[in-house]
Amino acid sequence: MKTIALKKDLKKINSPTMADIVELKLMEFLKKTAFQPGDALPKEMELAEALGVSRNVVREGLSRLKMLGLIESRKRRGMVFVRPDILSSFEKILDPIIMDETTLKDIFELRLVLEMGLGELLYRNKTDKDIAVLEKIAKDQDGIGNTFRIKHELAFHGKLYEIAGNETLKRFQIMLLPIFAYVTEREDKPTQGTVNHADLVEILKHGTKEDFNKGMLEHLKPHFDRLENF
């Protein structure tokens, strides 16, 4: 049987497909013409004639933009440009069951890093009512077991994201909850920092945002330490 060195004899195809090119061209078109949400795209036939390709190729390019959340099909209007939902794709795949250990570690670290920067937003938006809610969550957590501890951990940090008032950040945090719960549940024993939830509440009541940032670092430090051996 003749020996064939596939990698040597069959060179990789580096040139993009027609659908790839059409996708890029359509993206450039949307940017150049400053499309706004609600603006209707030209019909498939018009796009095909302008690009010099078949309608099938244009349809493939449009379907890719649709998957990215840039356009959607509207009744009697055809394809319409919409405000892109930058987190929709993440929501579909952020599941610890289908992720490897490295990805889980990276995403868990990402959430910790996000929480390190909450101080600026918290001190801009916090109210006495918010502080009272955090105090109750922190008080209810005293002396509880690991399963309920995780529930209250999520409740406390979720409230911090709510106070921050950034809808994208809040939505992203909600998406990361299954990752946080999955990793935390794998602890042999509860991870406790030198600064607990009650301490963080006291800092929010009487300290500065710099004090809070330092406190949050100490609160999360056990997680950072444990991730070194994840």
PASEBA-1860 file (N, C-alpha, C; in nm, 3 decimals):
! residues 230
1> MKTIALKK> 0.085/-0.120/0.000/0.000/0.000/0.000/0.088/0.125/0.000 ~ 0.055/0.219/-0.084/0.135/0.339/-0.099/0.127/0.424/0.028 ~ 0.243/0.467/0.076/0.250/0.553/0.194/0.224/0.698/0.154 ~ 0.133/0.761/0.227/0.097/0.899/0.197/0.116/0.984/0.322 ~ 0.190/1.089/0.308/0.206/1.184/0.418/0.102/1.294/0.399 ~ -0.010/1.278/0.466/-0.123/1.368/0.442/-0.090/1.514/0.465 ~ -0.025/1.544/0.577/0.005/1.682/0.608/0.099/1.745/0.506 ~ 0.185/1.660/0.447/0.280/1.711/0.348/0.217/1.719/0.210
9> DLKKINSP> 0.144/1.613/0.175/0.089/1.605/0.039/-0.042/1.682/0.022 ~ -0.117/1.698/0.133/-0.240/1.776/0.127/-0.220/1.903/0.209 ~ -0.197/2.011/0.141/-0.175/2.138/0.208/-0.307/2.190/0.269 ~ -0.296/2.257/0.382/-0.413/2.314/0.445/-0.476/2.421/0.358 ~ -0.608/2.425/0.361/-0.680/2.527/0.286/-0.692/2.651/0.374 ~ -0.620/2.755/0.338/-0.619/2.877/0.419/-0.717/2.983/0.370 ~ -0.756/2.971/0.242/-0.844/3.073/0.187/-0.985/3.057/0.242 ~ -1.053/3.166/0.273/-1.188/3.157/0.328/-1.288/3.112/0.222
17> TMADIVEL> -1.399/3.057/0.267/-1.506/3.017/0.176/-1.583/3.141/0.133 ~ -1.668/3.124/0.033/-1.751/3.236/-0.013/-1.843/3.285/0.099 ~ -1.892/3.189/0.179/-1.979/3.228/0.290/-1.903/3.312/0.392 ~ -1.775/3.278/0.415/-1.692/3.357/0.506/-1.678/3.500/0.455 ~ -1.651/3.511/0.326/-1.632/3.643/0.264/-1.760/3.725/0.271 ~ -1.872/3.660/0.239/-2.001/3.730/0.243/-2.032/3.777/0.385 ~ -2.004/3.693/0.484/-2.027/3.732/0.623/-1.948/3.859/0.656 ~ -1.820/3.862/0.618/-1.737/3.979/0.644/-1.787/4.102/0.569
25> KLMEFLKK> -1.827/4.080/0.443/-1.877/4.192/0.362/-2.005/4.250/0.421 ~ -2.092/4.163/0.469/-2.217/4.210/0.529/-2.190/4.287/0.659 ~ -2.093/4.240/0.737/-2.055/4.311/0.859/-2.003/4.450/0.825 ~ -1.917/4.458/0.724/-1.862/4.586/0.680/-1.974/4.678/0.632 ~ -2.071/4.619/0.560/-2.184/4.696/0.507/-2.266/4.758/0.621 ~ -2.292/4.677/0.726/-2.371/4.726/0.840/-2.299/4.840/0.911 ~ -2.167/4.830/0.922/-2.089/4.934/0.988/-2.081/5.060/0.903 ~ -2.053/5.041/0.774/-2.032/5.154/0.683/-2.158/5.237/0.666
33> TAFQPGDA> -2.271/5.170/0.661/-2.398/5.239/0.638/-2.466/5.279/0.769 ~ -2.397/5.255/0.883/-2.445/5.296/1.015/-2.588/5.248/1.042 ~ -2.612/5.118/1.021/-2.744/5.062/1.048/-2.779/5.079/1.196 ~ -2.905/5.110/1.221/-2.956/5.125/1.356/-3.057/5.014/1.385 ~ -3.074/4.977/1.513/-3.173/4.874/1.545/-3.309/4.906/1.486 ~ -3.366/4.809/1.416/-3.495/4.829/1.352/-3.486/4.852/1.203 ~ -3.365/4.887/1.152/-3.348/4.909/1.008/-3.351/4.775/0.935 ~ -3.425/4.772/0.824/-3.437/4.650/0.745/-3.321/4.637/0.647
41> LPKEMELA> -3.270/4.517/0.631/-3.163/4.490/0.535/-3.222/4.478/0.394 ~ -3.140/4.501/0.292/-3.188/4.476/0.155/-3.229/4.330/0.139 ~ -3.309/4.302/0.039/-3.355/4.166/0.015/-3.238/4.077/-0.030 ~ -3.254/3.947/-0.013/-3.149/3.851/-0.047/-3.104/3.867/-0.192 ~ -3.201/3.882/-0.284/-3.167/3.894/-0.426/-3.083/4.017/-0.451 ~ -3.116/4.128/-0.388/-3.039/4.252/-0.405/-2.897/4.236/-0.353 ~ -2.884/4.171/-0.238/-2.751/4.147/-0.181/-2.669/4.053/-0.270 ~ -2.736/3.950/-0.323/-2.667/3.854/-0.410/-2.615/3.922/-0.535
49> EALGVSRN> -2.696/4.010/-0.595/-2.654/4.080/-0.716/-2.540/4.176/-0.686 ~ -2.546/4.245/-0.574/-2.441/4.341/-0.538/-2.309/4.271/-0.509 ~ -2.316/4.153/-0.449/-2.194/4.079/-0.413/-2.146/3.986/-0.524 ~ -2.232/3.960/-0.622/-2.194/3.871/-0.731/-2.188/3.726/-0.690 ~ -2.277/3.685/-0.598/-2.281/3.546/-0.552/-2.425/3.497/-0.559 ~ -2.444/3.369/-0.530/-2.577/3.312/-0.533/-2.656/3.349/-0.408 ~ -2.787/3.334/-0.417/-2.871/3.363/-0.300/-2.842/3.266/-0.186 ~ -2.804/3.143/-0.220/-2.773/3.044/-0.116/-2.653/3.089/-0.032
57> VVREGLSR> -2.553/3.146/-0.099/-2.435/3.195/-0.026/-2.473/3.314/0.063 ~ -2.555/3.404/0.009/-2.602/3.518/0.088/-2.683/3.470/0.208 ~ -2.767/3.369/0.184/-2.849/3.315/0.293/-2.762/3.258/0.405 ~ -2.652/3.191/0.365/-2.559/3.137/0.465/-2.494/3.249/0.545 ~ -2.452/3.355/0.473/-2.392/3.469/0.543/-2.489/3.535/0.638 ~ -2.613/3.549/0.596/-2.715/3.609/0.683/-2.745/3.522/0.804 ~ -2.745/3.391/0.783/-2.772/3.300/0.896/-2.664/3.311/1.001 ~ -2.541/3.337/0.960/-2.432/3.354/1.056/-2.451/3.481/1.139
65> LKMLGLIE> -2.493/3.588/1.071/-2.521/3.713/1.144/-2.639/3.695/1.240 ~ -2.733/3.611/1.198/-2.848/3.584/1.284/-2.805/3.508/1.408 ~ -2.713/3.412/1.391/-2.662/3.336/1.504/-2.584/3.424/1.601 ~ -2.522/3.529/1.550/-2.449/3.623/1.633/-2.542/3.721/1.705 ~ -2.670/3.717/1.669/-2.767/3.806/1.732/-2.767/3.947/1.674 ~ -2.711/3.963/1.552/-2.705/4.095/1.490/-2.829/4.127/1.408 ~ -2.894/4.023/1.356/-3.014/4.044/1.276/-3.118/3.940/1.316 ~ -3.241/3.969/1.285/-3.348/3.872/1.308/-3.454/3.888/1.201
73> SRKRRGMV> -3.530/3.783/1.180/-3.634/3.784/1.078/-3.764/3.841/1.134 ~ -3.818/3.939/1.065/-3.943/4.002/1.105/-4.049/3.978/0.998 ~ -4.170/3.952/1.041/-4.279/3.927/0.948/-4.306/4.049/0.862 ~ -4.312/4.028/0.732/-4.339/4.130/0.631/-4.227/4.233/0.616 ~ -4.115/4.215/0.691/-4.004/4.310/0.679/-3.874/4.242/0.639 ~ -3.870/4.111/0.648/-3.747/4.040/0.616/-3.647/4.049/0.730 ~ -3.517/4.054/0.695/-3.413/4.061/0.796/-3.396/4.204/0.846 ~ -3.392/4.219/0.977/-3.382/4.350/1.041/-3.263/4.353/1.136
81> FVRPDILS> -3.189/4.463/1.133/-3.076/4.479/1.225/-3.128/4.503/1.366 ~ -3.069/4.434/1.464/-3.113/4.449/1.603/-2.993/4.478/1.693 ~ -3.022/4.528/1.810/-2.915/4.551/1.908/-2.859/4.417/1.950 ~ -2.731/4.392/1.930/-2.676/4.259/1.958/-2.680/4.223/2.105 ~ -2.716/4.099/2.131/-2.717/4.045/2.267/-2.583/3.975/2.288 ~ -2.488/4.046/2.348/-2.351/3.995/2.353/-2.334/3.876/2.447 ~ -2.431/3.849/2.532/-2.417/3.740/2.628/-2.499/3.616/2.594 ~ -2.580/3.625/2.489/-2.671/3.514/2.459/-2.599/3.384/2.431
89> SFEKILDP> -2.487/3.391/2.358/-2.413/3.268/2.326/-2.353/3.206/2.451 ~ -2.304/3.291/2.542/-2.247/3.239/2.666/-2.351/3.166/2.748 ~ -2.473/3.218/2.750/-2.579/3.157/2.830/-2.606/3.013/2.786 ~ -2.586/2.984/2.660/-2.617/2.852/2.607/-2.511/2.747/2.643 ~ -2.389/2.792/2.671/-2.280/2.695/2.690/-2.219/2.697/2.830 ~ -2.257/2.794/2.915/-2.199/2.800/3.049/-2.262/2.694/3.139 ~ -2.218/2.571/3.120/-2.268/2.459/3.198/-2.148/2.377/3.244 ~ -2.127/2.363/3.376/-2.010/2.290/3.424/-2.002/2.146/3.376
97> IIMDETTL> -2.115/2.088/3.339/-2.116/1.949/3.296/-2.040/1.930/3.165 ~ -2.041/2.032/3.078/-1.978/2.017/2.947/-1.844/2.089/2.938 ~ -1.791/2.137/3.051/-1.665/2.211/3.049/-1.553/2.130/3.111 ~ -1.432/2.152/3.060/-1.317/2.084/3.118/-1.268/2.160/3.241 ~ -1.173/2.100/3.313/-1.125/2.158/3.438/-1.060/2.294/3.418 ~ -0.984/2.307/3.310/-0.915/2.433/3.285/-1.013/2.547/3.262 ~ -1.118/2.521/3.184/-1.219/2.624/3.157/-1.295/2.660/3.283 ~ -1.330/2.561/3.364/-1.398/2.587/3.490/-1.313/2.677/3.579
105> KDIFELRL> -1.185/2.647/3.587/-1.094/2.726/3.669/-1.086/2.869/3.618 ~ -1.074/2.885/3.487/-1.065/3.018/3.428/-1.189/3.101/3.456 ~ -1.306/3.040/3.440/-1.431/3.113/3.460/-1.452/3.146/3.607 ~ -1.416/3.053/3.695/-1.427/3.079/3.838/-1.337/3.196/3.878 ~ -1.215/3.198/3.823/-1.124/3.310/3.849/-1.180/3.440/3.795 ~ -1.245/3.433/3.680/-1.304/3.553/3.619/-1.408/3.613/3.713 ~ -1.491/3.529/3.773/-1.592/3.581/3.865/-1.527/3.645/3.987 ~ -1.422/3.584/4.039/-1.353/3.641/4.154/-1.295/3.778/4.119
113> VLEMGLGE> -1.235/3.788/4.001/-1.176/3.915/3.958/-1.284/4.022/3.942 ~ -1.398/3.984/3.887/-1.509/4.080/3.872/-1.551/4.135/4.008 ~ -1.559/4.049/4.107/-1.604/4.093/4.239/-1.501/4.184/4.306 ~ -1.376/4.171/4.266/-1.273/4.259/4.321/-1.295/4.405/4.281 ~ -1.369/4.427/4.172/-1.390/4.564/4.124/-1.526/4.622/4.155 ~ -1.603/4.558/4.244/-1.739/4.604/4.271/-1.745/4.731/4.357 ~ -1.640/4.758/4.432/-1.643/4.867/4.529/-1.689/5.000/4.471 ~ -1.635/5.037/4.357/-1.668/5.166/4.296/-1.818/5.180/4.271
121> LLYRNKTD> -1.879/5.075/4.219/-2.022/5.079/4.189/-2.106/5.069/4.315 ~ -2.063/4.989/4.411/-2.139/4.972/4.534/-2.151/5.104/4.611 ~ -2.041/5.176/4.620/-2.043/5.301/4.697/-2.115/5.413/4.623 ~ -2.137/5.393/4.496/-2.214/5.491/4.419/-2.364/5.469/4.436 ~ -2.405/5.342/4.457/-2.547/5.309/4.452/-2.608/5.258/4.581 ~ -2.530/5.218/4.680/-2.585/5.152/4.799/-2.681/5.243/4.876 ~ -2.783/5.180/4.935/-2.880/5.251/5.018/-2.889/5.180/5.153 ~ -2.953/5.244/5.249/-2.972/5.182/5.381/-3.053/5.053/5.369
129> KDIAVLEK> -3.149/5.053/5.277/-3.231/4.933/5.256/-3.145/4.818/5.205 ~ -3.053/4.847/5.113/-2.963/4.744/5.061/-2.877/4.686/5.173 ~ -2.824/4.774/5.257/-2.739/4.730/5.368/-2.818/4.639/5.462 ~ -2.943/4.673/5.486/-3.027/4.592/5.576/-3.047/4.452/5.519 ~ -3.066/4.442/5.387/-3.082/4.310/5.323/-2.953/4.229/5.338 ~ -2.839/4.292/5.314/-2.710/4.223/5.327/-2.687/4.177/5.471 ~ -2.725/4.260/5.567/-2.709/4.224/5.708/-2.790/4.099/5.741 ~ -2.911/4.091/5.689/-2.997/3.976/5.716/-2.938/3.850/5.656
137> IAKDQDGI> -2.888/3.860/5.531/-2.829/3.743/5.466/-2.708/3.695/5.546 ~ -2.623/3.790/5.587/-2.503/3.755/5.663/-2.539/3.692/5.797 ~ -2.642/3.744/5.863/-2.683/3.690/5.993/-2.741/3.550/5.978 ~ -2.821/3.528/5.875/-2.883/3.397/5.852/-2.780/3.290/5.820 ~ -2.662/3.332/5.774/-2.559/3.237/5.733/-2.483/3.179/5.853 ~ -2.487/3.244/5.966/-2.410/3.200/6.082/-2.447/3.058/6.123 ~ -2.346/2.971/6.129/-2.364/2.837/6.184/-2.435/2.738/6.093 ~ -2.452/2.768/5.965/-2.524/2.676/5.876/-2.428/2.578/5.811
145> GNTFRIKH> -2.483/2.468/5.758/-2.401/2.366/5.694/-2.353/2.410/5.557 ~ -2.273/2.321/5.493/-2.207/2.359/5.369/-2.306/2.384/5.256 ~ -2.409/2.300/5.243/-2.505/2.317/5.133/-2.579/2.450/5.145 ~ -2.628/2.480/5.265/-2.698/2.606/5.284/-2.602/2.723/5.282 ~ -2.477/2.699/5.322/-2.376/2.804/5.317/-2.356/2.852/5.174 ~ -2.352/2.758/5.080/-2.335/2.793/4.939/-2.455/2.876/4.892 ~ -2.575/2.835/4.934/-2.696/2.909/4.897/-2.688/3.053/4.945 ~ -2.646/3.073/5.068/-2.636/3.207/5.122/-2.518/3.284/5.063
153> ELAFHGKL> -2.412/3.211/5.029/-2.297/3.274/4.962/-2.343/3.336/4.830 ~ -2.421/3.260/4.756/-2.472/3.309/4.628/-2.570/3.424/4.650 ~ -2.651/3.416/4.755/-2.747/3.522/4.783/-2.676/3.652/4.818 ~ -2.572/3.643/4.900/-2.500/3.762/4.943/-2.430/3.829/4.825 ~ -2.354/3.749/4.749/-2.279/3.806/4.638/-2.373/3.850/4.525 ~ -2.485/3.779/4.511/-2.584/3.820/4.412/-2.643/3.957/4.446 ~ -2.664/3.982/4.575/-2.715/4.112/4.619/-2.612/4.221/4.591 ~ -2.485/4.191/4.608/-2.381/4.290/4.576/-2.388/4.329/4.429
161> YEIAGNET> -2.405/4.231/4.342/-2.415/4.261/4.198/-2.541/4.343/4.170 ~ -2.648/4.313/4.242/-2.772/4.390/4.222/-2.752/4.536/4.262 ~ -2.685/4.558/4.375/-2.659/4.695/4.420/-2.570/4.768/4.321 ~ -2.477/4.697/4.259/-2.386/4.759/4.163/-2.461/4.830/4.051 ~ -2.579/4.777/4.015/-2.666/4.847/3.921/-2.628/4.835/3.775 ~ -2.530/4.751/3.743/-2.490/4.730/3.604/-2.560/4.605/3.554 ~ -2.656/4.622/3.462/-2.739/4.511/3.418/-2.659/4.402/3.348 ~ -2.560/4.442/3.267/-2.478/4.342/3.198/-2.397/4.262/3.298
169> LKRFQIML> -2.339/4.331/3.396/-2.261/4.264/3.500/-2.350/4.171/3.583 ~ -2.469/4.218/3.616/-2.562/4.136/3.694/-2.602/4.011/3.616 ~ -2.632/4.028/3.490/-2.672/3.914/3.409/-2.557/3.814/3.394 ~ -2.435/3.868/3.378/-2.319/3.782/3.366/-2.297/3.704/3.495 ~ -2.317/3.770/3.609/-2.301/3.704/3.737/-2.401/3.590/3.752 ~ -2.525/3.613/3.711/-2.627/3.508/3.717/-2.587/3.390/3.631 ~ -2.529/3.418/3.515/-2.484/3.312/3.427/-2.373/3.229/3.491 ~ -2.290/3.294/3.574/-2.177/3.226/3.635/-2.214/3.150/3.763
177> LPIFAYVT> -2.336/3.166/3.811/-2.376/3.101/3.936/-2.356/2.949/3.932 ~ -2.397/2.880/3.825/-2.376/2.734/3.824/-2.229/2.696/3.834 ~ -2.140/2.777/3.774/-1.997/2.749/3.781/-1.949/2.767/3.925 ~ -1.991/2.876/3.988/-1.951/2.904/4.125/-1.999/2.793/4.218 ~ -2.125/2.754/4.203/-2.182/2.650/4.289/-2.110/2.517/4.267 ~ -2.084/2.484/4.142/-2.020/2.357/4.109/-1.881/2.348/4.172 ~ -1.802/2.453/4.157/-1.666/2.452/4.210/-1.667/2.453/4.362 ~ -1.755/2.533/4.421/-1.761/2.545/4.566/-1.807/2.415/4.632
185> EREDKPTQ> -1.899/2.345/4.569/-1.951/2.220/4.624/-1.843/2.111/4.629 ~ -1.736/2.129/4.553/-1.630/2.030/4.550/-1.529/2.050/4.663 ~ -1.548/2.152/4.745/-1.457/2.176/4.856/-1.473/2.065/4.961 ~ -1.361/2.022/5.016/-1.365/1.923/5.122/-1.426/1.982/5.248 ~ -1.402/2.110/5.270/-1.459/2.180/5.384/-1.486/2.324/5.342 ~ -1.576/2.392/5.410/-1.607/2.530/5.373/-1.484/2.619/5.370 ~ -1.476/2.703/5.268/-1.365/2.796/5.255/-1.402/2.927/5.323 ~ -1.329/2.965/5.425/-1.357/3.087/5.498/-1.238/3.181/5.493
193> GTVNHADL> -1.263/3.307/5.465/-1.158/3.406/5.465/-1.151/3.476/5.600 ~ -1.050/3.559/5.618/-1.037/3.633/5.743/-1.142/3.743/5.753 ~ -1.201/3.779/5.639/-1.310/3.876/5.635/-1.436/3.804/5.588 ~ -1.539/3.800/5.672/-1.662/3.730/5.634/-1.767/3.829/5.583 ~ -1.887/3.779/5.556/-1.992/3.864/5.501/-2.032/3.975/5.597 ~ -2.040/3.942/5.725/-2.077/4.044/5.823/-1.973/4.156/5.826 ~ -1.846/4.118/5.812/-1.739/4.219/5.809/-1.754/4.309/5.687 ~ -1.787/4.250/5.574/-1.804/4.329/5.452/-1.919/4.428/5.466
201> VEILKHGT> -2.026/4.385/5.533/-2.139/4.475/5.554/-2.097/4.593/5.642 ~ -2.022/4.566/5.745/-1.975/4.673/5.833/-1.887/4.772/5.757 ~ -1.805/4.720/5.667/-1.720/4.809/5.586/-1.807/4.896/5.496 ~ -1.911/4.837/5.438/-2.001/4.914/5.352/-2.072/5.023/5.432 ~ -2.101/4.997/5.558/-2.171/5.094/5.642/-2.079/5.207/5.688 ~ -1.956/5.172/5.723/-1.872/5.272/5.790/-1.737/5.297/5.722 ~ -1.698/5.213/5.628/-1.566/5.227/5.566/-1.571/5.293/5.430 ~ -1.456/5.302/5.367/-1.444/5.360/5.233/-1.444/5.249/5.129
209> KEDFNKGM> -1.455/5.289/5.003/-1.450/5.188/4.897/-1.314/5.121/4.891 ~ -1.208/5.194/4.929/-1.075/5.133/4.935/-1.072/5.025/5.044 ~ -1.137/5.055/5.158/-1.146/4.955/5.265/-1.222/4.833/5.218 ~ -1.330/4.858/5.142/-1.410/4.746/5.092/-1.330/4.660/4.996 ~ -1.255/4.722/4.906/-1.176/4.646/4.810/-1.074/4.557/4.881 ~ -1.012/4.612/4.985/-0.916/4.533/5.062/-0.987/4.418/5.135 ~ -1.105/4.449/5.190/-1.181/4.347/5.259/-1.226/4.235/5.166 ~ -1.267/4.273/5.044/-1.310/4.173/4.947/-1.193/4.083/4.907
217> LEHLKPHF> -1.075/4.140/4.895/-0.957/4.060/4.863/-0.933/3.955/4.971 ~ -0.942/3.996/5.098/-0.922/3.901/5.206/-1.034/3.798/5.211 ~ -1.155/3.841/5.177/-1.270/3.750/5.176/-1.255/3.642/5.069 ~ -1.202/3.681/4.954/-1.190/3.587/4.841/-1.056/3.515/4.837 ~ -0.962/3.556/4.917/-0.826/3.501/4.911/-0.823/3.348/4.921 ~ -0.902/3.285/5.010/-0.898/3.138/5.014/-0.934/3.073/4.882 ~ -1.026/3.135/4.808/-1.062/3.082/4.676/-0.943/3.093/4.580 ~ -0.878/3.209/4.580/-0.761/3.227/4.494/-0.652/3.127/4.530
225> DRLENF> -0.630/3.107/4.660/-0.527/3.013/4.704/-0.559/2.871/4.661 ~ -0.687/2.832/4.676/-0.725/2.696/4.642/-0.717/2.670/4.493 ~ -0.743/2.774/4.413/-0.739/2.757/4.268/-0.598/2.730/4.217 ~ -0.497/2.763/4.295/-0.360/2.735/4.254/-0.337/2.584/4.239 ~ -0.413/2.505/4.311/-0.398/2.358/4.305/-0.522/2.291/4.245 ~ -0.600/2.369/4.173/-0.724/2.316/4.113/-0.691/2.213/4.006
END
